[in-house]
Amino acid sequence: MASIWRQAIEADSKYIMLQTWNDLSEDSSIMPESNHGWAFFELNKYYSKWFHTGKEPAVEKEKILFFHHPQMASGVKVPEGHMQMVDHNFIKNPDVPVTPPTDYIGVVAFLKAPAIISVQLSNTVIAKQDFPAGVHSWLAYKPAQYAVEKKWTDVYPEESNWLSVTILDKPFTDSYVYLSVHRDNDRIGLFRSQRPIVEAAARSDMTVIGNVFDLESPAKKAE
């Protein structure tokens, strides 16, 4: 979503259309709800302000937006009673421009000063990224494996000055994902995914779980 907003802003678009379901059982990207929580709401609020004012908003409060699929989708066996997510349309017609199922973590950081963010499975760090001050995004993913010829980079955003991309060599092997945030050798946040990745695996769609985590300095926490 961040990349779409930025493309519209850079193209000096005259208007933006936000499309979402009108069925609450299908969730929404606009209002806070069961899967996205406040994450997509916060993204829309930030970029809509930028779009209307023509000026990139300053970071008023430090926070991390954390996105992930609710299940593993790169060949890892899911628990008994759950169904592996598969995009059947993609398999049948690889020319259709859809995003294939994959193991991924998406992070959008609102920072007043640089920080280091790590993705952890239990105590194991699987990816780490340096974030500058401002609003920047990070995508860490393990491409799905199918018996069709397709460049996975064709369906994911390319790295830019506001988006970092890390391609993982292994699928996720742990249900819960953690984000660890460090600044000046101090850990200022350790956050766990809202649900286990595999909990909603019976839903064979591209559902995304979203979280919003506020960052606090060690001095503020001690008060």
Backbone as a chain_set.jsonl record, in Angstrom:
{"seq": "MASIWRQAIEADSKYIMLQTWNDLSEDSSIMPESNHGWAFFELNKYYSKWFHTGKEPAVEKEKILFFHHPQMASGVKVPEGHMQMVDHNFIKNPDVPVTPPTDYIGVVAFLKAPAIISVQLSNTVIAKQDFPAGVHSWLAYKPAQYAVEKKWTDVYPEESNWLSVTILDKPFTDSYVYLSVHRDNDRIGLFRSQRPIVEAAARSDMTVIGNVFDLESPAKKAE", "coords": {"N": [[0.821, -1.206, 0.0], [1.95, 1.255, 0.755], [3.759, 1.685, -1.34], [2.032, 2.111, -3.496], [0.692, 4.475, -2.741], [2.896, 6.231, -2.748], [3.666, 6.174, -5.445], [1.45, 7.422, -6.592], [1.592, 9.955, -5.42], [4.102, 10.866, -6.342], [3.518, 10.962, -9.035], [1.908, 13.087, -9.14], [-0.901, 12.818, -8.938], [-4.361, 13.554, -9.448], [-6.476, 12.651, -7.947], [-7.238, 10.068, -5.52], [-8.343, 6.748, -5.328], [-9.642, 4.685, -2.962], [-10.162, 1.388, -2.624], [-12.269, -1.007, -1.158], [-13.772, -3.821, 0.616], [-17.321, -3.975, 1.178], [-18.353, -5.647, 2.968], [-18.303, -6.601, 6.175], [-17.434, -9.046, 7.102], [-15.446, -9.732, 5.39], [-13.291, -8.314, 6.098], [-11.277, -5.254, 6.117], [-9.355, -2.597, 4.604], [-9.426, -0.067, 5.428], [-10.914, 0.752, 7.782], [-10.193, 0.036, 11.248], [-9.87, -3.404, 12.057], [-10.317, -7.002, 12.532], [-8.041, -8.401, 11.404], [-6.171, -6.546, 10.2], [-6.025, -4.665, 12.194], [-5.006, -1.557, 13.435], [-3.113, -0.974, 11.573], [-3.197, -0.626, 8.62], [-4.919, 1.508, 8.64], [-3.368, 3.495, 9.887], [-1.352, 3.771, 7.941], [-2.844, 4.745, 5.731], [-3.759, 7.157, 6.822], [-1.375, 8.62, 7.192], [-0.277, 8.827, 4.534], [-2.419, 9.956, 3.134], [-2.532, 12.466, 4.264], [-0.097, 13.491, 3.374], [-0.621, 13.473, 0.625], [-2.737, 15.344, 0.418], [-1.634, 17.716, 1.459], [0.713, 18.032, 0.063], [3.181, 17.853, 1.151], [5.659, 15.962, 2.759], [4.753, 14.439, 5.732], [5.93, 15.136, 9.08], [7.452, 12.928, 11.491], [5.52, 12.34, 14.153], [5.123, 10.643, 16.289], [6.981, 7.893, 17.358], [6.786, 4.727, 15.866], [6.115, 1.315, 14.885], [4.931, -0.402, 12.107], [3.74, -3.575, 11.434], [3.557, -6.229, 9.297], [2.277, -9.393, 8.19], [1.681, -12.569, 6.578], [-0.958, -14.852, 7.533], [-0.109, -17.477, 7.601], [2.284, -20.067, 6.786], [3.69, -20.42, 3.546], [5.464, -21.592, 1.768], [6.032, -24.281, 1.178], [6.372, -25.429, 3.663], [5.233, -27.778, 6.013], [2.062, -27.464, 7.319], [0.269, -27.378, 10.484], [-1.751, -30.23, 11.479], [-5.07, -30.37, 10.267], [-5.158, -27.869, 9.192], [-5.087, -25.894, 6.177], [-2.916, -25.619, 3.407], [-2.05, -22.533, 1.949], [-2.805, -21.666, -1.337], [-2.484, -20.124, -4.466], [-4.523, -20.715, -6.832], [-5.199, -19.624, -9.286], [-2.887, -18.359, -10.091], [-1.183, -20.515, -10.523], [-2.427, -21.811, -12.653], [-2.428, -19.863, -14.613], [0.252, -18.266, -15.181], [0.757, -15.784, -16.267], [-0.985, -13.952, -15.288], [-1.052, -11.01, -13.458], [-0.622, -11.378, -10.422], [0.054, -11.44, -6.896], [2.078, -13.951, -5.717], [1.562, -16.585, -3.265], [3.58, -16.439, -0.358], [6.21, -16.58, 2.083], [6.466, -13.866, 4.124], [7.579, -10.808, 5.66], [6.532, -7.611, 6.425], [7.57, -4.342, 7.111], [6.989, -1.101, 8.314], [8.534, 1.723, 9.33], [8.263, 4.415, 11.539], [10.288, 6.805, 12.425], [12.156, 8.974, 14.586], [14.816, 9.091, 14.857], [17.717, 7.252, 13.677], [17.55, 3.61, 13.659], [17.954, 0.09, 14.382], [16.372, -2.707, 13.09], [15.332, -5.988, 13.717], [14.281, -9.189, 12.53], [12.955, -11.894, 14.205], [12.775, -15.414, 14.812], [11.66, -17.077, 17.4], [14.51, -17.091, 19.288], [16.233, -16.667, 17.24], [17.751, -14.62, 14.886], [16.667, -13.783, 11.731], [16.797, -11.853, 9.823], [18.03, -8.531, 9.334], [17.954, -4.985, 9.528], [19.117, -1.676, 8.872], [17.57, 1.313, 9.706], [16.938, 4.618, 8.622], [16.183, 7.925, 9.954], [12.77, 9.056, 9.766], [10.114, 7.961, 7.545], [10.155, 4.754, 6.502], [10.177, 1.71, 4.582], [10.329, -1.913, 4.758], [10.803, -5.026, 3.259], [10.929, -8.394, 3.817], [11.334, -11.53, 2.505], [10.615, -14.961, 1.578], [10.704, -16.348, -1.481], [7.979, -18.043, -3.08], [7.765, -21.449, -4.242], [7.205, -22.809, -7.332], [6.295, -24.955, -10.082], [6.567, -23.395, -12.41], [7.707, -20.992, -14.777], [8.747, -18.001, -13.642], [9.728, -14.787, -12.783], [10.261, -13.905, -9.583], [10.839, -11.437, -8.635], [9.457, -9.803, -10.308], [6.919, -9.451, -9.357], [7.047, -8.211, -6.948], [7.783, -5.213, -5.068], [10.512, -3.115, -6.141], [13.74, -2.469, -4.679], [14.351, 0.68, -3.167], [15.079, 4.169, -2.336], [13.47, 4.451, -0.154], [12.475, 1.989, 0.418], [13.572, -1.092, 1.588], [14.74, -4.318, 0.656], [14.875, -7.706, 1.494], [15.781, -10.904, 0.602], [14.97, -14.007, 1.75], [16.527, -17.176, 2.454], [15.326, -19.403, 3.46], [12.173, -20.91, 4.366], [9.753, -19.741, 6.818], [9.988, -21.179, 10.025], [8.768, -21.119, 12.433], [5.959, -20.46, 14.495], [5.293, -17.958, 15.718], [6.362, -14.634, 15.085], [8.881, -12.259, 15.766], [9.762, -8.81, 16.298], [12.626, -6.965, 16.858], [13.889, -3.968, 18.122], [16.573, -1.765, 18.058], [18.548, 0.916, 19.362], [21.365, 2.927, 19.621], [22.746, 0.901, 21.026], [20.841, 0.111, 22.828], [17.939, -1.784, 23.485], [14.887, -0.832, 22.32], [12.462, -1.846, 21.838], [10.566, -4.872, 21.696], [8.63, -6.912, 19.922], [5.816, -9.038, 19.401], [4.237, -11.0, 16.867], [0.778, -10.545, 16.08], [-0.801, -12.85, 15.899], [-0.207, -16.427, 15.725], [1.555, -17.457, 12.78], [0.41, -19.596, 11.416], [-2.167, -19.817, 12.338], [-4.546, -18.904, 11.081], [-4.674, -20.479, 8.852], [-6.599, -21.961, 7.508], [-8.024, -20.283, 5.915], [-7.897, -19.803, 2.651], [-6.745, -17.53, 1.274], [-5.252, -14.309, 0.513], [-4.923, -13.106, 2.996], [-3.808, -10.657, 5.319], [-2.065, -10.023, 8.297], [-1.955, -7.321, 10.52], [-0.086, -5.08, 12.615], [0.363, -2.48, 15.046], [2.936, -0.931, 16.73], [4.054, 1.015, 19.391], [6.985, 2.937, 20.021], [9.21, 3.436, 22.697], [11.573, 5.398, 24.488], [14.373, 4.247, 26.508], [14.686, 5.919, 28.728], [12.179, 7.102, 29.037], [10.626, 4.866, 29.594], [11.571, 4.242, 32.097], [10.505, 6.141, 33.733]], "CA": [[0.0, 0.0, 0.0], [2.832, 2.415, 0.8], [4.326, 1.911, -2.675], [0.974, 2.666, -4.351], [0.533, 5.874, -2.357], [4.062, 7.007, -3.193], [3.585, 6.307, -6.896], [0.417, 8.415, -6.882], [2.098, 11.269, -5.009], [5.181, 11.246, -7.26], [2.918, 11.226, -10.345], [1.045, 14.267, -8.982], [-2.266, 12.4, -9.265], [-5.393, 14.511, -9.051], [-7.295, 12.046, -6.906], [-6.909, 8.705, -5.125], [-9.507, 5.937, -5.021], [-9.358, 3.58, -2.06], [-11.182, 0.358, -2.84], [-12.315, -1.997, -0.094], [-15.014, -4.566, 0.668], [-18.375, -3.412, 2.018], [-18.82, -6.759, 3.8], [-17.4, -6.609, 7.326], [-16.861, -10.38, 7.28], [-14.291, -9.846, 4.497], [-12.281, -7.402, 6.625], [-11.167, -3.98, 5.425], [-8.054, -1.942, 4.706], [-9.655, 1.327, 5.794], [-11.249, 0.855, 9.199], [-9.548, -0.988, 12.072], [-10.66, -4.629, 12.165], [-9.708, -8.146, 13.192], [-6.735, -8.797, 10.891], [-5.242, -5.436, 10.005], [-5.943, -3.795, 13.35], [-4.883, -0.141, 13.062], [-1.93, -0.804, 10.736], [-3.523, 0.004, 7.34], [-5.514, 2.805, 8.974], [-2.255, 4.424, 10.125], [-0.714, 4.033, 6.654], [-3.716, 5.622, 4.946], [-3.79, 8.474, 7.458], [-0.109, 9.306, 6.922], [-0.106, 9.154, 3.115], [-3.475, 10.861, 2.684], [-2.113, 13.812, 4.693], [0.955, 13.878, 2.428], [-1.278, 13.716, -0.655], [-3.562, 16.562, 0.481], [-0.825, 18.899, 1.762], [1.837, 18.13, -0.856], [4.424, 17.869, 1.925], [5.834, 14.75, 3.551], [4.529, 14.752, 7.155], [6.977, 14.809, 10.038], [7.114, 11.847, 12.405], [5.077, 12.901, 15.43], [5.284, 9.614, 17.315], [7.71, 6.75, 16.812], [6.024, 3.482, 15.891], [6.434, 0.298, 13.896], [3.822, -1.153, 11.539], [4.283, -4.908, 11.235], [2.616, -7.005, 8.491], [2.685, -10.739, 7.802], [0.6, -13.488, 6.232], [-1.328, -15.662, 8.684], [0.35, -18.856, 7.505], [3.456, -20.327, 5.962], [3.225, -20.76, 2.195], [6.593, -21.953, 0.902], [6.356, -25.698, 1.234], [6.483, -25.932, 5.023], [4.035, -28.501, 6.393], [1.288, -26.777, 8.355], [-0.279, -28.323, 11.457], [-2.886, -31.044, 11.068], [-6.342, -29.668, 10.339], [-5.044, -26.598, 8.487], [-4.889, -26.051, 4.741], [-1.857, -24.789, 2.833], [-2.565, -21.499, 1.066], [-2.353, -21.796, -2.726], [-3.169, -19.262, -5.423], [-4.752, -21.608, -7.969], [-5.223, -18.843, -10.516], [-1.502, -18.1, -10.47], [-0.603, -21.745, -11.043], [-3.031, -22.109, -13.95], [-2.097, -18.829, -15.585], [1.336, -17.471, -14.591], [0.827, -14.451, -16.848], [-1.864, -13.06, -14.534], [-0.191, -10.247, -12.537], [-1.033, -11.461, -9.028], [1.145, -11.696, -5.958], [2.022, -15.353, -5.321], [1.718, -16.841, -1.83], [4.981, -16.461, 0.032], [6.508, -16.206, 3.468], [7.031, -12.522, 4.112], [7.395, -9.849, 6.751], [6.568, -6.226, 5.971], [7.759, -3.394, 8.213], [7.04, 0.33, 8.018], [9.038, 2.344, 10.551], [8.14, 5.861, 11.733], [11.375, 7.027, 13.362], [12.727, 10.313, 14.737], [16.268, 8.893, 14.794], [18.006, 5.93, 13.116], [17.419, 2.435, 14.531], [18.169, -1.211, 13.74], [15.24, -3.597, 13.32], [15.63, -7.381, 13.419], [13.18, -10.16, 12.52], [13.37, -13.073, 14.952], [11.945, -16.583, 15.032], [12.131, -17.397, 18.75], [15.706, -16.296, 19.591], [17.096, -16.639, 16.059], [17.574, -13.478, 13.986], [16.714, -14.241, 10.338], [17.032, -10.697, 8.957], [18.303, -7.313, 10.097], [17.982, -3.834, 8.631], [19.335, -0.332, 9.428], [16.568, 2.278, 9.274], [17.234, 6.021, 8.901], [15.051, 8.674, 10.498], [11.718, 9.277, 8.788], [9.213, 6.84, 7.297], [10.759, 3.848, 5.525], [9.595, 0.376, 4.567], [11.238, -3.05, 4.591], [10.152, -6.274, 2.9], [11.79, -9.575, 3.914], [10.471, -12.619, 2.08], [11.104, -16.179, 0.949], [9.855, -16.585, -2.656], [7.297, -19.334, -3.181], [8.351, -22.331, -5.243], [6.23, -23.474, -8.186], [6.853, -25.53, -11.315], [6.295, -22.495, -13.525], [8.782, -20.017, -14.928], [8.285, -16.663, -13.284], [10.666, -14.039, -11.968], [9.521, -13.457, -8.407], [11.055, -10.002, -8.451], [8.515, -9.066, -11.152], [5.646, -9.225, -8.671], [7.298, -7.52, -5.686], [8.395, -3.892, -5.29], [11.964, -3.067, -6.22], [14.359, -1.689, -3.618], [14.483, 2.101, -3.489], [15.627, 4.925, -1.213], [12.555, 4.38, 0.996], [12.108, 0.589, 0.616], [14.646, -2.079, 1.602], [14.248, -5.662, 0.354], [15.747, -8.815, 1.873], [15.253, -12.192, 0.165], [15.384, -15.043, 2.68], [16.835, -18.442, 1.782], [14.561, -20.49, 4.068], [10.831, -20.537, 4.81], [9.611, -19.587, 8.258], [9.838, -22.457, 10.714], [8.24, -20.857, 13.763], [4.622, -19.879, 14.371], [5.297, -16.546, 16.085], [7.46, -13.818, 14.577], [9.191, -11.143, 16.65], [10.571, -7.692, 15.833], [13.465, -6.374, 17.887], [14.32, -2.643, 17.679], [17.695, -1.267, 18.858], [19.115, 2.235, 19.066], [22.479, 3.257, 20.525], [23.029, -0.292, 21.825], [19.729, -0.183, 23.731], [16.74, -2.31, 22.837], [13.767, 0.046, 22.647], [11.215, -2.536, 21.562], [10.533, -6.272, 21.295], [7.213, -7.075, 19.639], [5.432, -10.336, 18.864], [3.135, -10.953, 15.917], [-0.547, -10.557, 16.699], [-1.24, -14.245, 15.949], [0.739, -17.341, 15.061], [1.427, -17.387, 11.331], [-0.417, -20.673, 10.88], [-3.464, -19.891, 13.021], [-5.65, -18.68, 10.147], [-4.298, -21.148, 7.605], [-7.749, -22.529, 6.807], [-8.482, -19.286, 4.946], [-6.964, -19.926, 1.521], [-6.653, -16.283, 0.524], [-4.031, -13.563, 0.79], [-5.158, -12.309, 4.193], [-2.618, -10.108, 5.95], [-2.2, -9.584, 9.68], [-1.24, -6.06, 10.738], [0.093, -4.637, 13.991], [0.982, -1.181, 15.277], [3.642, -0.937, 18.004], [4.675, 2.286, 19.756], [8.345, 2.854, 20.541], [9.514, 4.321, 23.801], [12.981, 5.429, 24.836], [14.634, 3.654, 27.819], [14.485, 6.928, 29.782], [10.748, 7.28, 29.231], [10.104, 3.669, 30.228], [11.997, 4.22, 33.494], [9.749, 7.131, 34.496]], "C": [[0.863, 1.267, 0.0], [3.379, 2.736, -0.583], [3.293, 2.518, -3.614], [0.739, 4.13, -4.031], [1.687, 6.722, -2.897], [4.056, 7.2, -4.702], [2.578, 7.386, -7.283], [0.896, 9.82, -6.549], [3.169, 11.751, -5.978], [4.641, 11.582, -8.65], [2.006, 12.447, -10.318], [-0.402, 13.954, -9.406], [-3.281, 13.401, -8.724], [-6.308, 13.968, -7.965], [-6.828, 10.613, -6.656], [-8.211, 7.972, -4.828], [-9.07, 4.769, -4.148], [-10.494, 2.57, -2.173], [-11.113, -0.677, -1.727], [-13.654, -2.701, -0.119], [-16.044, -3.828, 1.522], [-19.015, -4.487, 2.894], [-17.846, -6.885, 4.964], [-16.773, -7.98, 7.552], [-15.64, -10.592, 6.403], [-13.134, -8.964, 4.956], [-12.172, -6.153, 5.74], [-9.761, -3.442, 5.558], [-8.194, -0.504, 5.192], [-9.909, 1.468, 7.291], [-10.519, -0.226, 9.99], [-10.449, -2.212, 12.204], [-9.776, -5.791, 12.616], [-8.308, -8.491, 12.705], [-5.751, -7.635, 10.82], [-5.065, -4.585, 11.256], [-5.926, -2.34, 12.895], [-3.795, 0.092, 12.027], [-2.24, -0.109, 9.415], [-4.194, 1.361, 7.552], [-4.42, 3.853, 9.154], [-1.535, 4.761, 8.819], [-1.538, 5.0, 5.814], [-3.742, 7.037, 5.516], [-2.531, 9.272, 7.119], [-0.02, 9.752, 5.469], [-1.221, 10.042, 2.574], [-3.156, 12.296, 3.095], [-1.04, 14.343, 3.747], [0.325, 14.272, 1.088], [-2.034, 15.046, -0.654], [-2.728, 17.825, 0.705], [0.307, 19.108, 0.767], [3.18, 18.131, -0.156], [4.501, 16.601, 2.776], [5.698, 15.071, 5.034], [5.728, 14.369, 8.021], [6.499, 13.66, 10.923], [6.767, 12.45, 13.76], [5.274, 11.928, 16.579], [5.955, 8.408, 16.698], [6.882, 5.473, 16.96], [6.478, 2.577, 14.756], [5.13, -0.337, 13.421], [4.395, -2.483, 11.052], [3.23, -5.749, 10.508], [3.166, -8.403, 8.206], [1.458, -11.536, 7.395], [0.269, -14.34, 7.451], [-0.917, -17.118, 8.573], [1.609, -18.948, 6.656], [2.997, -20.811, 4.594], [4.347, -21.146, 1.25], [7.005, -23.402, 1.074], [6.541, -26.251, 2.622], [5.173, -26.608, 5.404], [3.325, -27.782, 7.531], [0.684, -27.803, 9.293], [-1.502, -29.069, 10.922], [-4.193, -30.272, 11.247], [-6.33, -28.324, 9.655], [-4.741, -26.856, 7.012], [-3.803, -25.112, 4.237], [-2.457, -23.784, 1.858], [-1.97, -21.654, -0.324], [-3.161, -20.848, -3.601], [-3.36, -20.069, -6.706], [-4.729, -20.85, -9.298], [-3.81, -18.593, -11.024], [-0.872, -19.345, -11.094], [-1.121, -22.038, -12.458], [-2.606, -21.105, -15.016], [-1.018, -17.911, -15.008], [1.465, -16.074, -15.175], [-0.083, -13.451, -16.13], [-1.027, -12.342, -13.477], [-0.709, -10.249, -11.103], [0.191, -11.71, -8.163], [1.065, -13.135, -5.486], [2.127, -15.506, -3.808], [3.193, -16.951, -1.479], [5.101, -16.215, 1.523], [7.101, -14.812, 3.453], [6.727, -11.761, 5.396], [7.496, -8.465, 6.139], [6.654, -5.299, 7.166], [7.731, -1.978, 7.659], [7.404, 1.022, 9.323], [8.868, 3.858, 10.502], [9.151, 6.226, 12.819], [11.823, 8.487, 13.39], [14.249, 10.267, 14.683], [16.525, 7.493, 14.251], [17.87, 4.812, 14.142], [17.681, 1.185, 13.704], [16.995, -2.117, 14.104], [15.616, -5.002, 12.865], [14.351, -8.196, 13.428], [13.684, -11.42, 13.202], [12.312, -14.172, 14.891], [12.451, -17.184, 16.327], [13.333, -16.508, 19.038], [16.647, -16.165, 18.402], [16.76, -15.453, 15.165], [17.715, -13.975, 12.552], [16.94, -13.094, 9.361], [17.216, -9.463, 9.828], [18.438, -6.153, 9.12], [18.234, -2.538, 9.402], [18.298, 0.613, 8.844], [17.028, 3.691, 9.591], [16.029, 6.678, 9.569], [14.037, 8.918, 9.384], [10.825, 8.056, 8.658], [9.791, 5.989, 6.173], [10.171, 2.455, 5.684], [10.67, -0.685, 4.334], [10.409, -4.285, 4.289], [11.18, -7.395, 2.965], [10.937, -10.773, 3.551], [11.251, -13.808, 1.51], [10.195, -16.454, -0.246], [9.217, -17.965, -2.627], [7.929, -20.143, -4.304], [7.255, -23.042, -6.029], [6.928, -23.993, -9.439], [6.439, -24.694, -12.519], [7.431, -21.483, -13.586], [8.233, -18.623, -14.663], [9.363, -15.998, -12.449], [9.905, -13.46, -10.786], [9.71, -11.963, -8.167], [10.098, -9.175, -9.302], [7.225, -8.72, -10.424], [5.817, -8.593, -7.295], [7.955, -6.173, -5.964], [9.917, -3.984, -5.35], [12.508, -2.19, -5.096], [14.554, -0.25, -4.08], [15.045, 2.83, -2.272], [14.693, 4.941, 0.002], [12.098, 2.949, 1.284], [13.345, -0.295, 0.545], [14.037, -3.457, 1.376], [15.3, -6.69, 0.749], [15.089, -10.112, 1.436], [15.834, -13.283, 1.064], [15.637, -16.355, 1.931], [16.066, -19.622, 2.365], [13.164, -20.001, 4.424], [10.797, -20.379, 6.324], [9.371, -20.949, 8.9], [9.278, -22.296, 12.117], [6.903, -20.154, 13.627], [4.602, -18.384, 14.667], [6.538, -15.848, 15.535], [7.64, -12.626, 15.511], [9.97, -10.067, 15.908], [11.331, -7.127, 17.022], [14.025, -5.061, 17.348], [15.403, -2.123, 18.624], [18.118, 0.129, 18.394], [20.19, 2.541, 20.105], [22.739, 2.137, 21.522], [21.95, -0.615, 22.865], [18.567, -0.763, 22.942], [15.546, -1.469, 23.285], [12.425, -0.596, 22.307], [11.435, -3.99, 21.197], [9.067, -6.633, 21.151], [6.931, -8.428, 19.002], [4.258, -10.182, 17.907], [1.805, -11.161, 16.625], [-1.088, -11.976, 16.863], [-0.121, -15.136, 15.432], [0.502, -17.286, 13.562], [0.43, -18.412, 10.815], [-1.829, -20.701, 11.437], [-4.643, -19.779, 12.064], [-5.442, -19.401, 8.825], [-5.478, -21.723, 6.838], [-8.331, -21.553, 5.792], [-7.497, -19.259, 3.785], [-6.972, -18.668, 0.66], [-5.378, -15.555, 0.931], [-4.201, -12.639, 1.987], [-3.832, -11.872, 4.815], [-2.947, -9.703, 7.38], [-1.39, -8.3, 9.843], [-1.178, -5.7, 12.212], [0.652, -3.221, 13.998], [1.631, -1.223, 16.659], [4.284, 0.431, 18.234], [6.056, 2.04, 20.344], [8.52, 3.855, 21.67], [11.004, 4.265, 24.098], [13.177, 4.786, 26.206], [14.38, 4.632, 28.958], [13.01, 7.101, 30.087], [10.143, 6.071, 29.936], [10.435, 3.634, 31.716], [11.189, 5.189, 34.362], [8.543, 6.505, 35.188]], "O": [[0.538, 2.24, -0.681], [3.462, 3.902, -0.968], [3.638, 3.357, -4.446], [0.6, 4.948, -4.941], [1.468, 7.805, -3.439], [4.403, 8.276, -5.189], [2.825, 8.173, -8.197], [0.642, 10.765, -7.297], [3.154, 12.909, -6.394], [5.23, 12.391, -9.367], [1.405, 12.806, -11.331], [-1.032, 14.723, -10.132], [-3.075, 14.012, -7.675], [-6.85, 14.727, -7.161], [-6.118, 10.026, -7.472], [-9.087, 8.512, -4.153], [-8.23, 3.964, -4.549], [-11.644, 2.872, -1.854], [-10.036, -1.167, -1.389], [-14.58, -2.249, -0.792], [-15.685, -3.137, 2.476], [-20.074, -4.274, 3.484], [-16.684, -7.239, 4.762], [-15.691, -8.073, 8.132], [-14.872, -11.525, 6.633], [-12.111, -8.878, 4.277], [-12.884, -6.02, 4.745], [-9.048, -3.778, 6.503], [-7.197, 0.2, 5.35], [-9.21, 2.209, 7.982], [-10.252, -1.301, 9.453], [-11.651, -2.079, 12.436], [-8.633, -5.591, 13.029], [-7.455, -8.844, 13.52], [-4.631, -7.73, 11.322], [-4.076, -3.862, 11.379], [-6.74, -1.937, 12.065], [-3.564, 1.235, 11.631], [-1.614, 0.904, 9.104], [-4.047, 2.262, 6.726], [-4.528, 4.965, 8.638], [-1.148, 5.91, 8.608], [-1.004, 5.956, 5.253], [-3.746, 8.009, 4.76], [-2.61, 10.457, 6.798], [0.277, 10.914, 5.191], [-0.989, 10.811, 1.641], [-3.47, 13.236, 2.366], [-1.071, 15.512, 3.362], [0.698, 15.284, 0.493], [-1.971, 15.792, -1.631], [-3.076, 18.891, 0.197], [0.814, 20.222, 0.629], [4.209, 18.379, -0.784], [3.529, 16.219, 3.428], [6.451, 15.896, 5.551], [6.442, 13.409, 7.732], [5.298, 13.445, 11.084], [7.633, 13.008, 14.435], [5.558, 12.335, 17.706], [5.549, 7.946, 15.632], [6.352, 5.178, 18.031], [7.13, 3.01, 13.806], [4.313, -0.762, 14.238], [5.405, -2.515, 10.349], [2.137, -5.961, 11.032], [4.368, -8.577, 8.005], [0.339, -11.231, 7.806], [1.123, -14.534, 8.316], [-1.346, -17.93, 9.393], [1.948, -18.03, 5.91], [2.011, -21.541, 4.498], [4.187, -21.034, 0.035], [8.195, -23.715, 1.111], [6.84, -27.436, 2.768], [4.102, -26.06, 5.141], [3.917, -27.522, 8.579], [0.591, -28.98, 8.943], [-2.194, -28.588, 10.025], [-4.393, -29.603, 12.26], [-7.376, -27.686, 9.537], [-4.206, -27.904, 6.65], [-3.776, -23.938, 4.604], [-3.289, -24.151, 1.028], [-0.752, -21.764, -0.467], [-4.385, -20.782, -3.487], [-2.476, -20.106, -7.562], [-4.286, -21.385, -10.314], [-3.56, -18.612, -12.229], [-0.123, -19.251, -12.066], [-0.367, -22.453, -13.338], [-2.445, -21.46, -16.183], [-1.339, -16.884, -14.409], [2.207, -15.252, -14.637], [0.035, -12.244, -16.338], [-0.359, -12.997, -12.677], [-1.187, -9.222, -10.62], [1.236, -12.141, -8.652], [0.054, -13.515, -4.896], [2.713, -14.657, -3.138], [3.97, -17.513, -2.252], [4.177, -15.694, 2.147], [8.14, -14.593, 2.829], [5.759, -12.038, 6.104], [8.445, -8.175, 5.411], [5.9, -5.448, 8.128], [8.376, -1.688, 6.651], [6.674, 0.922, 10.309], [9.279, 4.505, 9.539], [8.903, 5.987, 14.001], [11.865, 9.153, 12.356], [14.897, 11.296, 14.485], [15.654, 6.629, 14.346], [18.049, 5.03, 15.34], [17.635, 1.221, 12.474], [16.663, -2.275, 15.278], [16.149, -5.19, 11.771], [13.446, -7.942, 14.223], [14.724, -11.959, 12.822], [11.112, -13.899, 14.915], [13.548, -17.742, 16.364], [13.198, -15.284, 19.035], [17.74, -15.614, 18.534], [15.616, -15.298, 14.736], [18.753, -14.525, 12.185], [17.243, -13.332, 8.192], [16.641, -9.357, 10.912], [18.969, -6.314, 8.02], [17.642, -2.318, 10.458], [18.158, 0.708, 7.625], [17.467, 3.954, 10.71], [14.98, 6.053, 9.727], [14.395, 8.979, 8.208], [10.783, 7.213, 9.554], [9.905, 6.443, 5.035], [9.726, 2.067, 6.765], [11.746, -0.414, 3.801], [9.427, -4.564, 4.977], [12.187, -7.36, 2.257], [9.924, -11.027, 4.202], [12.378, -13.673, 1.033], [9.02, -16.764, -0.052], [9.839, -18.938, -2.201], [8.553, -19.586, -5.207], [6.465, -23.793, -5.457], [8.007, -23.528, -9.805], [6.006, -25.237, -13.535], [8.041, -21.159, -12.567], [7.36, -18.138, -15.382], [9.862, -16.598, -11.497], [9.014, -12.628, -10.958], [8.855, -11.305, -7.573], [9.934, -7.979, -9.059], [6.513, -7.799, -10.825], [4.845, -8.451, -6.553], [8.616, -6.009, -6.99], [10.527, -4.826, -4.692], [11.825, -1.283, -4.619], [14.882, 0.002, -5.239], [15.44, 2.198, -1.293], [15.088, 5.399, 1.074], [11.412, 2.708, 2.277], [14.083, -0.257, -0.439], [12.937, -3.734, 1.853], [16.469, -6.566, 0.386], [13.965, -10.403, 1.844], [17.051, -13.458, 1.127], [15.026, -16.608, 0.893], [16.138, -20.727, 1.829], [12.975, -18.827, 4.745], [11.703, -20.83, 7.024], [8.628, -21.772, 8.364], [9.31, -23.238, 12.908], [6.73, -19.33, 12.728], [3.961, -17.62, 13.944], [7.63, -16.417, 15.528], [6.661, -12.054, 15.991], [10.746, -10.366, 15.0], [10.745, -6.846, 18.068], [14.573, -5.028, 16.247], [15.193, -2.045, 19.834], [18.053, 0.465, 17.212], [19.959, 2.431, 21.309], [22.928, 2.384, 22.713], [22.129, -1.513, 23.687], [18.249, -0.285, 21.853], [15.233, -1.4, 24.474], [11.376, 0.028, 22.465], [12.376, -4.317, 20.475], [8.334, -6.661, 22.139], [7.702, -8.908, 18.171], [3.389, -9.335, 18.111], [1.721, -11.86, 17.635], [-1.759, -12.273, 17.851], [0.807, -14.659, 14.778], [-0.63, -17.09, 13.119], [-0.318, -18.132, 9.879], [-2.622, -21.551, 11.032], [-5.636, -20.489, 12.222], [-5.972, -18.984, 7.795], [-5.372, -21.952, 5.633], [-9.064, -21.968, 4.894], [-6.386, -18.747, 3.923], [-7.183, -18.742, -0.551], [-4.525, -16.121, 1.615], [-3.684, -11.522, 1.994], [-2.862, -12.629, 4.832], [-3.993, -9.106, 7.636], [-0.264, -8.209, 9.355], [-2.108, -5.983, 12.968], [1.337, -2.814, 13.06], [0.962, -1.517, 17.649], [4.981, 0.944, 17.359], [6.276, 1.068, 21.067], [8.033, 4.984, 21.598], [11.627, 3.21, 23.976], [12.24, 4.773, 27.004], [13.915, 4.238, 30.028], [12.622, 7.232, 31.248], [9.254, 6.219, 30.775], [9.682, 3.07, 32.51], [11.188, 5.072, 35.587], [7.795, 7.202, 35.875]]}, "num_chains": 1, "name": "protein.A"}
